[in-house]
Amino acid sequence: VGSRRVLVNRHTGEVIGDSAPKLRAFFRSVTDWHRWLALSGEQRVLGKAITGWSNLVFAFIVLSGMYLWLPRVWAWRNVKAVATFKGGLRGRARDFNWHNVIGIWSAVPLFLVVISALPISFPWASALVYRIAGETPPAAAPRPASPASPQSAKTTVMPIDGLDAAWQHATMRAEQWRTITVRVPATAAAPFVFTIDRGNAGQPHLRTTLNVPRTDVSASTSEGFAAQSPGRQA
């Protein structure tokens, strides 16, 4: 129910609880700060806007720094002066040399990190990726409703009829999988959605989505990374 994580023995179905609850709680806290400044409910929209615009400002800082650091005349002597450490310097001269060298060699990976985060923060940046790939951007998904407060929250019973057969089908369809997660829909008419991961959870090209109908597992459909459009892959 909700975002609760339950681990079970895949052979017996016995609930074995949560693994490393303190470590998981720590990373959840880090994720909340990184994405929403640890804000919750409706305030998450504000938190995401702040982190997104902060990231955009950081992109300007990285680009403007590269412009300031790079020499106006491209000659090896000029490039070497700002891209390599110099010995024998002291005080402000040493600090300036270190700042230039570390900044130049860090600018490229930092720029890639910042640019790759823009489509996550801004719909216009996400749409731009699809347009660069020559595709029409997909319609924006509706914003999910804010989670209810503990006082007003109600327990929702998810229909799990057919889950055993669907799970067996998913494990047979998967090859050399490391983790399989299932999303149980709120209605009995919707299929079970399995995410089959053959990697370390950070490799989308090793992840497959399998939709398994409750009434006929043979009618399941799957989508892997290779079947996605270039825009979605990007």
CNS distance restraints for C-alpha pairs under 8 A (distance, minus, plus):
assign (resid   1 and name CA) (resid 155 and name CA) 7.30 0.50 0.50
assign (resid   1 and name CA) (resid 156 and name CA) 6.47 0.50 0.50
assign (resid   1 and name CA) (resid 157 and name CA) 7.50 0.50 0.50
assign (resid   1 and name CA) (resid 158 and name CA) 7.45 0.50 0.50
assign (resid   5 and name CA) (resid  18 and name CA) 7.16 0.50 0.50
assign (resid   6 and name CA) (resid  15 and name CA) 7.22 0.50 0.50
assign (resid   6 and name CA) (resid  16 and name CA) 7.87 0.50 0.50
assign (resid   6 and name CA) (resid  17 and name CA) 6.03 0.50 0.50
assign (resid   6 and name CA) (resid  18 and name CA) 6.25 0.50 0.50
assign (resid   7 and name CA) (resid  15 and name CA) 6.05 0.50 0.50
assign (resid   7 and name CA) (resid  16 and name CA) 5.69 0.50 0.50
assign (resid   7 and name CA) (resid  17 and name CA) 5.42 0.50 0.50
assign (resid   7 and name CA) (resid  18 and name CA) 5.91 0.50 0.50
assign (resid   7 and name CA) (resid  19 and name CA) 7.76 0.50 0.50
assign (resid   8 and name CA) (resid  13 and name CA) 5.57 0.50 0.50
assign (resid   8 and name CA) (resid  14 and name CA) 5.36 0.50 0.50
assign (resid   8 and name CA) (resid  15 and name CA) 4.27 0.50 0.50
assign (resid   8 and name CA) (resid  16 and name CA) 5.24 0.50 0.50
assign (resid   8 and name CA) (resid  17 and name CA) 7.13 0.50 0.50
assign (resid   9 and name CA) (resid  13 and name CA) 4.96 0.50 0.50
assign (resid   9 and name CA) (resid  14 and name CA) 5.18 0.50 0.50
assign (resid   9 and name CA) (resid  15 and name CA) 6.39 0.50 0.50
assign (resid   9 and name CA) (resid  16 and name CA) 6.59 0.50 0.50
assign (resid  10 and name CA) (resid  14 and name CA) 7.89 0.50 0.50
assign (resid  20 and name CA) (resid  24 and name CA) 6.18 0.50 0.50
assign (resid  21 and name CA) (resid  25 and name CA) 6.00 0.50 0.50
assign (resid  22 and name CA) (resid  26 and name CA) 6.17 0.50 0.50
assign (resid  23 and name CA) (resid  27 and name CA) 6.41 0.50 0.50
assign (resid  24 and name CA) (resid  28 and name CA) 6.10 0.50 0.50
assign (resid  25 and name CA) (resid  29 and name CA) 6.15 0.50 0.50
assign (resid  26 and name CA) (resid  30 and name CA) 6.31 0.50 0.50
assign (resid  27 and name CA) (resid  31 and name CA) 6.03 0.50 0.50
assign (resid  28 and name CA) (resid  32 and name CA) 6.11 0.50 0.50
assign (resid  29 and name CA) (resid  33 and name CA) 6.30 0.50 0.50
assign (resid  29 and name CA) (resid  38 and name CA) 7.23 0.50 0.50
assign (resid  30 and name CA) (resid  34 and name CA) 6.08 0.50 0.50
assign (resid  31 and name CA) (resid  35 and name CA) 6.02 0.50 0.50
assign (resid  32 and name CA) (resid  36 and name CA) 5.48 0.50 0.50
assign (resid  32 and name CA) (resid  37 and name CA) 6.19 0.50 0.50
assign (resid  32 and name CA) (resid  38 and name CA) 4.67 0.50 0.50
assign (resid  32 and name CA) (resid  39 and name CA) 7.31 0.50 0.50
assign (resid  33 and name CA) (resid  37 and name CA) 3.97 0.50 0.50
assign (resid  33 and name CA) (resid  38 and name CA) 4.32 0.50 0.50
assign (resid  33 and name CA) (resid  39 and name CA) 7.68 0.50 0.50
assign (resid  34 and name CA) (resid  38 and name CA) 7.68 0.50 0.50
assign (resid  34 and name CA) (resid  51 and name CA) 7.61 0.50 0.50
assign (resid  35 and name CA) (resid  47 and name CA) 7.17 0.50 0.50
assign (resid  35 and name CA) (resid  48 and name CA) 5.88 0.50 0.50
assign (resid  35 and name CA) (resid  51 and name CA) 6.74 0.50 0.50
assign (resid  36 and name CA) (resid  40 and name CA) 7.68 0.50 0.50
assign (resid  36 and name CA) (resid  44 and name CA) 5.34 0.50 0.50
assign (resid  36 and name CA) (resid  45 and name CA) 7.55 0.50 0.50
assign (resid  36 and name CA) (resid  46 and name CA) 7.57 0.50 0.50
assign (resid  36 and name CA) (resid  47 and name CA) 4.14 0.50 0.50
assign (resid  36 and name CA) (resid  48 and name CA) 4.84 0.50 0.50
assign (resid  36 and name CA) (resid  51 and name CA) 7.01 0.50 0.50
assign (resid  37 and name CA) (resid  44 and name CA) 7.94 0.50 0.50
assign (resid  37 and name CA) (resid  47 and name CA) 5.40 0.50 0.50
assign (resid  37 and name CA) (resid  48 and name CA) 7.60 0.50 0.50
assign (resid  37 and name CA) (resid  51 and name CA) 7.53 0.50 0.50
assign (resid  38 and name CA) (resid  44 and name CA) 7.95 0.50 0.50
assign (resid  38 and name CA) (resid  47 and name CA) 7.68 0.50 0.50
assign (resid  39 and name CA) (resid  43 and name CA) 5.63 0.50 0.50
assign (resid  39 and name CA) (resid  44 and name CA) 5.21 0.50 0.50
assign (resid  39 and name CA) (resid  47 and name CA) 6.21 0.50 0.50
assign (resid  40 and name CA) (resid  44 and name CA) 5.18 0.50 0.50
assign (resid  41 and name CA) (resid 146 and name CA) 5.31 0.50 0.50
assign (resid  41 and name CA) (resid 147 and name CA) 6.33 0.50 0.50
assign (resid  42 and name CA) (resid  46 and name CA) 7.81 0.50 0.50
assign (resid  42 and name CA) (resid 146 and name CA) 6.26 0.50 0.50
assign (resid  43 and name CA) (resid  47 and name CA) 6.36 0.50 0.50
assign (resid  44 and name CA) (resid  48 and name CA) 6.00 0.50 0.50
assign (resid  45 and name CA) (resid  49 and name CA) 6.22 0.50 0.50
assign (resid  46 and name CA) (resid  50 and name CA) 6.25 0.50 0.50
assign (resid  47 and name CA) (resid  51 and name CA) 6.32 0.50 0.50
assign (resid  48 and name CA) (resid  52 and name CA) 5.94 0.50 0.50
assign (resid  48 and name CA) (resid 121 and name CA) 7.06 0.50 0.50
assign (resid  49 and name CA) (resid  53 and name CA) 6.13 0.50 0.50
assign (resid  49 and name CA) (resid 121 and name CA) 7.35 0.50 0.50
assign (resid  50 and name CA) (resid  54 and name CA) 6.00 0.50 0.50
assign (resid  51 and name CA) (resid  55 and name CA) 6.10 0.50 0.50
assign (resid  51 and name CA) (resid 121 and name CA) 7.93 0.50 0.50
assign (resid  52 and name CA) (resid  56 and name CA) 6.38 0.50 0.50
assign (resid  52 and name CA) (resid 118 and name CA) 7.11 0.50 0.50
assign (resid  52 and name CA) (resid 121 and name CA) 5.01 0.50 0.50
assign (resid  52 and name CA) (resid 122 and name CA) 7.20 0.50 0.50
assign (resid  53 and name CA) (resid  57 and name CA) 6.18 0.50 0.50
assign (resid  54 and name CA) (resid  58 and name CA) 6.16 0.50 0.50
assign (resid  55 and name CA) (resid  59 and name CA) 6.30 0.50 0.50
assign (resid  55 and name CA) (resid 114 and name CA) 6.31 0.50 0.50
assign (resid  55 and name CA) (resid 117 and name CA) 7.68 0.50 0.50
assign (resid  55 and name CA) (resid 118 and name CA) 7.53 0.50 0.50
assign (resid  56 and name CA) (resid  60 and name CA) 6.61 0.50 0.50
assign (resid  56 and name CA) (resid 114 and name CA) 7.46 0.50 0.50
assign (resid  56 and name CA) (resid 118 and name CA) 7.28 0.50 0.50
assign (resid  57 and name CA) (resid  61 and name CA) 6.38 0.50 0.50
assign (resid  58 and name CA) (resid  62 and name CA) 6.22 0.50 0.50
assign (resid  58 and name CA) (resid 114 and name CA) 7.44 0.50 0.50
assign (resid  59 and name CA) (resid  63 and name CA) 6.21 0.50 0.50
assign (resid  59 and name CA) (resid 111 and name CA) 6.49 0.50 0.50
assign (resid  59 and name CA) (resid 114 and name CA) 6.01 0.50 0.50
assign (resid  59 and name CA) (resid 115 and name CA) 7.26 0.50 0.50
assign (resid  60 and name CA) (resid  64 and name CA) 5.90 0.50 0.50
assign (resid  61 and name CA) (resid  65 and name CA) 5.92 0.50 0.50
assign (resid  62 and name CA) (resid  66 and name CA) 6.31 0.50 0.50
assign (resid  62 and name CA) (resid 107 and name CA) 6.14 0.50 0.50
assign (resid  62 and name CA) (resid 110 and name CA) 7.46 0.50 0.50
assign (resid  62 and name CA) (resid 111 and name CA) 6.56 0.50 0.50
assign (resid  63 and name CA) (resid  67 and name CA) 6.35 0.50 0.50
assign (resid  63 and name CA) (resid 107 and name CA) 7.93 0.50 0.50
assign (resid  63 and name CA) (resid 111 and name CA) 7.69 0.50 0.50
assign (resid  64 and name CA) (resid  68 and name CA) 6.27 0.50 0.50
assign (resid  65 and name CA) (resid  69 and name CA) 6.05 0.50 0.50
assign (resid  65 and name CA) (resid 103 and name CA) 7.77 0.50 0.50
assign (resid  66 and name CA) (resid  70 and name CA) 5.99 0.50 0.50
assign (resid  66 and name CA) (resid 103 and name CA) 7.94 0.50 0.50
assign (resid  66 and name CA) (resid 104 and name CA) 6.67 0.50 0.50
assign (resid  66 and name CA) (resid 107 and name CA) 6.99 0.50 0.50
assign (resid  69 and name CA) (resid  82 and name CA) 7.08 0.50 0.50
assign (resid  69 and name CA) (resid 100 and name CA) 6.40 0.50 0.50
assign (resid  69 and name CA) (resid 104 and name CA) 7.13 0.50 0.50
assign (resid  70 and name CA) (resid  79 and name CA) 7.22 0.50 0.50
assign (resid  70 and name CA) (resid  82 and name CA) 7.49 0.50 0.50
assign (resid  71 and name CA) (resid  78 and name CA) 6.16 0.50 0.50
assign (resid  71 and name CA) (resid  79 and name CA) 6.33 0.50 0.50
assign (resid  71 and name CA) (resid  82 and name CA) 7.90 0.50 0.50
assign (resid  73 and name CA) (resid  78 and name CA) 7.12 0.50 0.50
assign (resid  74 and name CA) (resid  78 and name CA) 6.74 0.50 0.50
assign (resid  74 and name CA) (resid  79 and name CA) 6.84 0.50 0.50
assign (resid  75 and name CA) (resid  79 and name CA) 6.25 0.50 0.50
assign (resid  76 and name CA) (resid  80 and name CA) 5.81 0.50 0.50
assign (resid  77 and name CA) (resid  81 and name CA) 6.27 0.50 0.50
assign (resid  78 and name CA) (resid  82 and name CA) 7.02 0.50 0.50
assign (resid  79 and name CA) (resid  83 and name CA) 5.90 0.50 0.50
assign (resid  80 and name CA) (resid  84 and name CA) 5.55 0.50 0.50
assign (resid  82 and name CA) (resid  97 and name CA) 6.73 0.50 0.50
assign (resid  82 and name CA) (resid 100 and name CA) 5.79 0.50 0.50
assign (resid  82 and name CA) (resid 101 and name CA) 5.94 0.50 0.50
assign (resid  83 and name CA) (resid 100 and name CA) 6.79 0.50 0.50
assign (resid  83 and name CA) (resid 101 and name CA) 4.72 0.50 0.50
assign (resid  83 and name CA) (resid 104 and name CA) 6.60 0.50 0.50
assign (resid  83 and name CA) (resid 105 and name CA) 7.62 0.50 0.50
assign (resid  84 and name CA) (resid 101 and name CA) 5.77 0.50 0.50
assign (resid  85 and name CA) (resid  97 and name CA) 6.59 0.50 0.50
assign (resid  85 and name CA) (resid  98 and name CA) 6.66 0.50 0.50
assign (resid  85 and name CA) (resid 101 and name CA) 6.57 0.50 0.50
assign (resid  86 and name CA) (resid  94 and name CA) 7.82 0.50 0.50
assign (resid  86 and name CA) (resid  97 and name CA) 7.17 0.50 0.50
assign (resid  89 and name CA) (resid  93 and name CA) 6.05 0.50 0.50
assign (resid  89 and name CA) (resid  94 and name CA) 4.77 0.50 0.50
assign (resid  90 and name CA) (resid  94 and name CA) 4.86 0.50 0.50
assign (resid  90 and name CA) (resid  95 and name CA) 7.67 0.50 0.50
assign (resid  91 and name CA) (resid  95 and name CA) 6.40 0.50 0.50
assign (resid  92 and name CA) (resid  96 and name CA) 5.94 0.50 0.50
assign (resid  93 and name CA) (resid  97 and name CA) 6.20 0.50 0.50
assign (resid  94 and name CA) (resid  98 and name CA) 6.18 0.50 0.50
assign (resid  95 and name CA) (resid  99 and name CA) 6.03 0.50 0.50
assign (resid  96 and name CA) (resid 100 and name CA) 6.21 0.50 0.50
assign (resid  97 and name CA) (resid 101 and name CA) 6.19 0.50 0.50
assign (resid  98 and name CA) (resid 102 and name CA) 5.92 0.50 0.50
assign (resid  99 and name CA) (resid 103 and name CA) 5.75 0.50 0.50
assign (resid 100 and name CA) (resid 104 and name CA) 5.97 0.50 0.50
assign (resid 101 and name CA) (resid 105 and name CA) 6.33 0.50 0.50
assign (resid 102 and name CA) (resid 106 and name CA) 5.96 0.50 0.50
assign (resid 103 and name CA) (resid 107 and name CA) 5.80 0.50 0.50
assign (resid 104 and name CA) (resid 108 and name CA) 7.60 0.50 0.50
assign (resid 106 and name CA) (resid 110 and name CA) 6.06 0.50 0.50
assign (resid 107 and name CA) (resid 111 and name CA) 5.85 0.50 0.50
assign (resid 108 and name CA) (resid 112 and name CA) 6.35 0.50 0.50
assign (resid 109 and name CA) (resid 113 and name CA) 6.20 0.50 0.50
assign (resid 110 and name CA) (resid 114 and name CA) 6.13 0.50 0.50
assign (resid 111 and name CA) (resid 115 and name CA) 5.99 0.50 0.50
assign (resid 112 and name CA) (resid 116 and name CA) 5.97 0.50 0.50
assign (resid 113 and name CA) (resid 117 and name CA) 6.42 0.50 0.50
assign (resid 114 and name CA) (resid 118 and name CA) 6.71 0.50 0.50
assign (resid 115 and name CA) (resid 119 and name CA) 7.87 0.50 0.50
assign (resid 116 and name CA) (resid 120 and name CA) 7.73 0.50 0.50
assign (resid 117 and name CA) (resid 121 and name CA) 6.48 0.50 0.50
assign (resid 118 and name CA) (resid 122 and name CA) 5.93 0.50 0.50
assign (resid 118 and name CA) (resid 125 and name CA) 5.92 0.50 0.50
assign (resid 118 and name CA) (resid 126 and name CA) 7.46 0.50 0.50
assign (resid 119 and name CA) (resid 123 and name CA) 6.44 0.50 0.50
assign (resid 119 and name CA) (resid 124 and name CA) 7.42 0.50 0.50
assign (resid 119 and name CA) (resid 125 and name CA) 4.55 0.50 0.50
assign (resid 119 and name CA) (resid 126 and name CA) 4.06 0.50 0.50
assign (resid 119 and name CA) (resid 127 and name CA) 7.77 0.50 0.50
assign (resid 119 and name CA) (resid 129 and name CA) 7.67 0.50 0.50
assign (resid 120 and name CA) (resid 125 and name CA) 7.92 0.50 0.50
assign (resid 120 and name CA) (resid 126 and name CA) 6.93 0.50 0.50
assign (resid 121 and name CA) (resid 125 and name CA) 7.89 0.50 0.50
assign (resid 122 and name CA) (resid 126 and name CA) 6.54 0.50 0.50
assign (resid 123 and name CA) (resid 127 and name CA) 6.09 0.50 0.50
assign (resid 123 and name CA) (resid 140 and name CA) 7.96 0.50 0.50
assign (resid 124 and name CA) (resid 128 and name CA) 6.09 0.50 0.50
assign (resid 125 and name CA) (resid 129 and name CA) 6.56 0.50 0.50
assign (resid 126 and name CA) (resid 130 and name CA) 6.93 0.50 0.50
assign (resid 126 and name CA) (resid 137 and name CA) 7.94 0.50 0.50
assign (resid 127 and name CA) (resid 131 and name CA) 6.32 0.50 0.50
assign (resid 127 and name CA) (resid 136 and name CA) 7.94 0.50 0.50
assign (resid 127 and name CA) (resid 137 and name CA) 5.10 0.50 0.50
assign (resid 127 and name CA) (resid 138 and name CA) 7.80 0.50 0.50
assign (resid 128 and name CA) (resid 132 and name CA) 6.07 0.50 0.50
assign (resid 128 and name CA) (resid 137 and name CA) 7.88 0.50 0.50
assign (resid 129 and name CA) (resid 133 and name CA) 6.41 0.50 0.50
assign (resid 129 and name CA) (resid 231 and name CA) 6.16 0.50 0.50
assign (resid 129 and name CA) (resid 234 and name CA) 7.18 0.50 0.50
assign (resid 130 and name CA) (resid 134 and name CA) 6.36 0.50 0.50
assign (resid 130 and name CA) (resid 135 and name CA) 5.10 0.50 0.50
assign (resid 130 and name CA) (resid 136 and name CA) 6.28 0.50 0.50
assign (resid 130 and name CA) (resid 137 and name CA) 5.41 0.50 0.50
assign (resid 130 and name CA) (resid 230 and name CA) 7.94 0.50 0.50
assign (resid 130 and name CA) (resid 231 and name CA) 4.52 0.50 0.50
assign (resid 130 and name CA) (resid 232 and name CA) 7.18 0.50 0.50
assign (resid 131 and name CA) (resid 135 and name CA) 5.18 0.50 0.50
assign (resid 131 and name CA) (resid 136 and name CA) 6.23 0.50 0.50
assign (resid 131 and name CA) (resid 137 and name CA) 6.78 0.50 0.50
assign (resid 131 and name CA) (resid 231 and name CA) 7.77 0.50 0.50
assign (resid 132 and name CA) (resid 231 and name CA) 7.82 0.50 0.50
assign (resid 133 and name CA) (resid 230 and name CA) 6.28 0.50 0.50
assign (resid 133 and name CA) (resid 231 and name CA) 5.30 0.50 0.50
assign (resid 134 and name CA) (resid 231 and name CA) 7.84 0.50 0.50
assign (resid 135 and name CA) (resid 231 and name CA) 6.72 0.50 0.50
assign (resid 148 and name CA) (resid 152 and name CA) 6.14 0.50 0.50
assign (resid 148 and name CA) (resid 153 and name CA) 5.27 0.50 0.50
assign (resid 149 and name CA) (resid 153 and name CA) 5.79 0.50 0.50
assign (resid 158 and name CA) (resid 184 and name CA) 6.84 0.50 0.50
assign (resid 158 and name CA) (resid 185 and name CA) 7.00 0.50 0.50
assign (resid 158 and name CA) (resid 186 and name CA) 5.55 0.50 0.50
assign (resid 158 and name CA) (resid 187 and name CA) 7.47 0.50 0.50
assign (resid 159 and name CA) (resid 184 and name CA) 7.64 0.50 0.50
assign (resid 159 and name CA) (resid 185 and name CA) 7.61 0.50 0.50
assign (resid 159 and name CA) (resid 186 and name CA) 6.86 0.50 0.50
assign (resid 159 and name CA) (resid 187 and name CA) 6.75 0.50 0.50
assign (resid 159 and name CA) (resid 188 and name CA) 5.92 0.50 0.50
assign (resid 160 and name CA) (resid 184 and name CA) 7.11 0.50 0.50
assign (resid 160 and name CA) (resid 188 and name CA) 7.91 0.50 0.50
assign (resid 161 and name CA) (resid 188 and name CA) 7.87 0.50 0.50
assign (resid 161 and name CA) (resid 214 and name CA) 7.27 0.50 0.50
assign (resid 162 and name CA) (resid 166 and name CA) 6.19 0.50 0.50
assign (resid 162 and name CA) (resid 214 and name CA) 5.26 0.50 0.50
assign (resid 162 and name CA) (resid 215 and name CA) 7.19 0.50 0.50
assign (resid 163 and name CA) (resid 167 and name CA) 5.93 0.50 0.50
assign (resid 163 and name CA) (resid 192 and name CA) 7.55 0.50 0.50
assign (resid 163 and name CA) (resid 214 and name CA) 7.26 0.50 0.50
assign (resid 164 and name CA) (resid 168 and name CA) 6.27 0.50 0.50
assign (resid 165 and name CA) (resid 169 and name CA) 6.21 0.50 0.50
assign (resid 165 and name CA) (resid 217 and name CA) 7.36 0.50 0.50
assign (resid 166 and name CA) (resid 170 and name CA) 6.16 0.50 0.50
assign (resid 166 and name CA) (resid 192 and name CA) 7.36 0.50 0.50
assign (resid 166 and name CA) (resid 212 and name CA) 6.12 0.50 0.50
assign (resid 166 and name CA) (resid 213 and name CA) 7.65 0.50 0.50
assign (resid 166 and name CA) (resid 214 and name CA) 6.92 0.50 0.50
assign (resid 166 and name CA) (resid 217 and name CA) 6.09 0.50 0.50
assign (resid 167 and name CA) (resid 171 and name CA) 6.25 0.50 0.50
assign (resid 168 and name CA) (resid 172 and name CA) 6.31 0.50 0.50
assign (resid 169 and name CA) (resid 173 and name CA) 6.18 0.50 0.50
assign (resid 169 and name CA) (resid 217 and name CA) 6.75 0.50 0.50
assign (resid 170 and name CA) (resid 174 and name CA) 6.13 0.50 0.50
assign (resid 170 and name CA) (resid 194 and name CA) 7.22 0.50 0.50
assign (resid 170 and name CA) (resid 210 and name CA) 7.33 0.50 0.50
assign (resid 170 and name CA) (resid 212 and name CA) 7.91 0.50 0.50
assign (resid 171 and name CA) (resid 175 and name CA) 7.92 0.50 0.50
assign (resid 174 and name CA) (resid 196 and name CA) 6.83 0.50 0.50
assign (resid 175 and name CA) (resid 198 and name CA) 7.83 0.50 0.50
assign (resid 176 and name CA) (resid 198 and name CA) 6.25 0.50 0.50
assign (resid 177 and name CA) (resid 196 and name CA) 6.49 0.50 0.50
assign (resid 177 and name CA) (resid 197 and name CA) 5.73 0.50 0.50
assign (resid 177 and name CA) (resid 198 and name CA) 4.36 0.50 0.50
assign (resid 177 and name CA) (resid 199 and name CA) 7.72 0.50 0.50
assign (resid 178 and name CA) (resid 196 and name CA) 7.84 0.50 0.50
assign (resid 178 and name CA) (resid 197 and name CA) 5.91 0.50 0.50
assign (resid 178 and name CA) (resid 198 and name CA) 5.07 0.50 0.50
assign (resid 178 and name CA) (resid 199 and name CA) 6.63 0.50 0.50
assign (resid 178 and name CA) (resid 200 and name CA) 7.82 0.50 0.50
assign (resid 179 and name CA) (resid 196 and name CA) 6.21 0.50 0.50
assign (resid 179 and name CA) (resid 197 and name CA) 5.30 0.50 0.50
assign (resid 179 and name CA) (resid 198 and name CA) 6.90 0.50 0.50
assign (resid 180 and name CA) (resid 194 and name CA) 6.64 0.50 0.50
assign (resid 180 and name CA) (resid 195 and name CA) 5.63 0.50 0.50
assign (resid 180 and name CA) (resid 196 and name CA) 4.64 0.50 0.50
assign (resid 180 and name CA) (resid 197 and name CA) 6.19 0.50 0.50
assign (resid 181 and name CA) (resid 194 and name CA) 5.59 0.50 0.50
assign (resid 181 and name CA) (resid 195 and name CA) 5.22 0.50 0.50
assign (resid 181 and name CA) (resid 196 and name CA) 6.73 0.50 0.50
assign (resid 182 and name CA) (resid 192 and name CA) 6.74 0.50 0.50
assign (resid 182 and name CA) (resid 193 and name CA) 5.55 0.50 0.50
assign (resid 182 and name CA) (resid 194 and name CA) 4.36 0.50 0.50
assign (resid 182 and name CA) (resid 195 and name CA) 6.30 0.50 0.50
assign (resid 183 and name CA) (resid 192 and name CA) 6.13 0.50 0.50
assign (resid 183 and name CA) (resid 193 and name CA) 5.18 0.50 0.50
assign (resid 183 and name CA) (resid 194 and name CA) 6.42 0.50 0.50
assign (resid 184 and name CA) (resid 192 and name CA) 5.59 0.50 0.50
assign (resid 184 and name CA) (resid 193 and name CA) 6.96 0.50 0.50
assign (resid 185 and name CA) (resid 190 and name CA) 6.11 0.50 0.50
assign (resid 185 and name CA) (resid 191 and name CA) 6.97 0.50 0.50
assign (resid 185 and name CA) (resid 192 and name CA) 6.46 0.50 0.50
assign (resid 185 and name CA) (resid 193 and name CA) 7.97 0.50 0.50
assign (resid 186 and name CA) (resid 190 and name CA) 7.78 0.50 0.50
assign (resid 188 and name CA) (resid 214 and name CA) 7.74 0.50 0.50
assign (resid 189 and name CA) (resid 214 and name CA) 7.74 0.50 0.50
assign (resid 190 and name CA) (resid 213 and name CA) 7.03 0.50 0.50
assign (resid 190 and name CA) (resid 214 and name CA) 7.76 0.50 0.50
assign (resid 191 and name CA) (resid 211 and name CA) 5.96 0.50 0.50
assign (resid 191 and name CA) (resid 212 and name CA) 5.23 0.50 0.50
assign (resid 191 and name CA) (resid 213 and name CA) 4.27 0.50 0.50
assign (resid 191 and name CA) (resid 214 and name CA) 5.85 0.50 0.50
assign (resid 192 and name CA) (resid 211 and name CA) 5.78 0.50 0.50
assign (resid 192 and name CA) (resid 212 and name CA) 5.21 0.50 0.50
assign (resid 192 and name CA) (resid 213 and name CA) 6.37 0.50 0.50
assign (resid 192 and name CA) (resid 214 and name CA) 7.07 0.50 0.50
assign (resid 193 and name CA) (resid 209 and name CA) 6.95 0.50 0.50
assign (resid 193 and name CA) (resid 210 and name CA) 5.79 0.50 0.50
assign (resid 193 and name CA) (resid 211 and name CA) 4.69 0.50 0.50
assign (resid 193 and name CA) (resid 212 and name CA) 6.44 0.50 0.50
assign (resid 194 and name CA) (resid 209 and name CA) 5.76 0.50 0.50
assign (resid 194 and name CA) (resid 210 and name CA) 5.00 0.50 0.50
assign (resid 194 and name CA) (resid 211 and name CA) 6.35 0.50 0.50
assign (resid 194 and name CA) (resid 212 and name CA) 7.74 0.50 0.50
assign (resid 195 and name CA) (resid 207 and name CA) 6.93 0.50 0.50
assign (resid 195 and name CA) (resid 208 and name CA) 5.86 0.50 0.50
assign (resid 195 and name CA) (resid 209 and name CA) 4.72 0.50 0.50
assign (resid 195 and name CA) (resid 210 and name CA) 6.38 0.50 0.50
assign (resid 196 and name CA) (resid 207 and name CA) 5.69 0.50 0.50
assign (resid 196 and name CA) (resid 208 and name CA) 5.15 0.50 0.50
assign (resid 196 and name CA) (resid 209 and name CA) 6.28 0.50 0.50
assign (resid 196 and name CA) (resid 210 and name CA) 7.47 0.50 0.50
assign (resid 197 and name CA) (resid 201 and name CA) 6.58 0.50 0.50
assign (resid 197 and name CA) (resid 206 and name CA) 6.00 0.50 0.50
assign (resid 197 and name CA) (resid 207 and name CA) 4.50 0.50 0.50
assign (resid 197 and name CA) (resid 208 and name CA) 6.51 0.50 0.50
assign (resid 198 and name CA) (resid 206 and name CA) 5.27 0.50 0.50
assign (resid 198 and name CA) (resid 207 and name CA) 6.26 0.50 0.50
assign (resid 199 and name CA) (resid 203 and name CA) 5.92 0.50 0.50
assign (resid 199 and name CA) (resid 206 and name CA) 5.59 0.50 0.50
assign (resid 199 and name CA) (resid 207 and name CA) 7.26 0.50 0.50
assign (resid 201 and name CA) (resid 207 and name CA) 7.98 0.50 0.50
assign (resid 203 and name CA) (resid 207 and name CA) 7.01 0.50 0.50
assign (resid 204 and name CA) (resid 225 and name CA) 6.60 0.50 0.50
assign (resid 205 and name CA) (resid 224 and name CA) 7.37 0.50 0.50
assign (resid 205 and name CA) (resid 225 and name CA) 4.96 0.50 0.50
assign (resid 205 and name CA) (resid 226 and name CA) 7.26 0.50 0.50
assign (resid 206 and name CA) (resid 224 and name CA) 7.86 0.50 0.50
assign (resid 206 and name CA) (resid 225 and name CA) 7.25 0.50 0.50
assign (resid 207 and name CA) (resid 224 and name CA) 6.38 0.50 0.50
assign (resid 207 and name CA) (resid 225 and name CA) 6.77 0.50 0.50
assign (resid 208 and name CA) (resid 222 and name CA) 6.80 0.50 0.50
assign (resid 208 and name CA) (resid 223 and name CA) 5.72 0.50 0.50
assign (resid 208 and name CA) (resid 224 and name CA) 4.43 0.50 0.50
assign (resid 208 and name CA) (resid 225 and name CA) 6.86 0.50 0.50
assign (resid 209 and name CA) (resid 222 and name CA) 5.50 0.50 0.50
assign (resid 209 and name CA) (resid 223 and name CA) 5.28 0.50 0.50
assign (resid 209 and name CA) (resid 224 and name CA) 6.44 0.50 0.50
assign (resid 210 and name CA) (resid 220 and name CA) 6.86 0.50 0.50
assign (resid 210 and name CA) (resid 221 and name CA) 5.78 0.50 0.50
assign (resid 210 and name CA) (resid 222 and name CA) 4.28 0.50 0.50
assign (resid 210 and name CA) (resid 223 and name CA) 6.59 0.50 0.50
assign (resid 211 and name CA) (resid 220 and name CA) 5.43 0.50 0.50
assign (resid 211 and name CA) (resid 221 and name CA) 5.30 0.50 0.50
assign (resid 211 and name CA) (resid 222 and name CA) 6.20 0.50 0.50
assign (resid 212 and name CA) (resid 216 and name CA) 7.71 0.50 0.50
assign (resid 212 and name CA) (resid 217 and name CA) 5.51 0.50 0.50
assign (resid 212 and name CA) (resid 218 and name CA) 7.95 0.50 0.50
assign (resid 212 and name CA) (resid 219 and name CA) 7.03 0.50 0.50
assign (resid 212 and name CA) (resid 220 and name CA) 4.45 0.50 0.50
assign (resid 212 and name CA) (resid 221 and name CA) 6.81 0.50 0.50
assign (resid 213 and name CA) (resid 217 and name CA) 5.56 0.50 0.50
assign (resid 213 and name CA) (resid 219 and name CA) 6.74 0.50 0.50
assign (resid 213 and name CA) (resid 220 and name CA) 6.19 0.50 0.50
assign (resid 216 and name CA) (resid 220 and name CA) 7.68 0.50 0.50
assign (resid 223 and name CA) (resid 227 and name CA) 6.16 0.50 0.50
assign (resid 223 and name CA) (resid 228 and name CA) 7.46 0.50 0.50
assign (resid 224 and name CA) (resid 228 and name CA) 6.92 0.50 0.50
assign (resid 225 and name CA) (resid 233 and name CA) 6.87 0.50 0.50
assign (resid 228 and name CA) (resid 232 and name CA) 6.13 0.50 0.50
assign (resid 228 and name CA) (resid 233 and name CA) 6.16 0.50 0.50
assign (resid 229 and name CA) (resid 233 and name CA) 6.18 0.50 0.50
assign (resid 230 and name CA) (resid 234 and name CA) 6.12 0.50 0.50
